[in-house]
């Protein structure tokens, strides 16, 4: 590509500045802050960062688990809603608990499985759990139908009663 010719007197100005030791003009921070283009750039950068942050939250796909707090030795039915897009005849539901949670009425068994039919829309599943020891626990329900699996989970936290004797 052809290079355009420099303006008349360019070489003389460069050599004169070099001989005097004069550096090219440097703008101060105050000068840059006063320029409207600086503020337009700052605003555009802030907008881009905000949009990226919102998109990351919305489209990350990470849905926080609901957390339920139980007292030690408390037994409670935990509601779990399964939203089916259509009727699911012969769906397999696999329920497992871990950590400080147990299944009420199932002794030391940590996993149960059964086959049922789910109707289109919201289906309420009531899970009988009890708080065995202080700490964190997890209830996981897997719904399997025609080779497709959906997983729902709920975090639980078991707290020991405060000792008021001290």
Beta strands, then each sheet from edge to edge (+ up, - down):
strand 1: 66-71
strand 2: 75-84
strand 3: 88-99
strand 4: 101-103
strand 5: 111-118
strand 6: 121-131
strand 7: 135-145
strand 8: 148-159
sheet 1: 1+ 8+ 7- 3+ 5-
sheet 2: 2+ 6- 4+
end
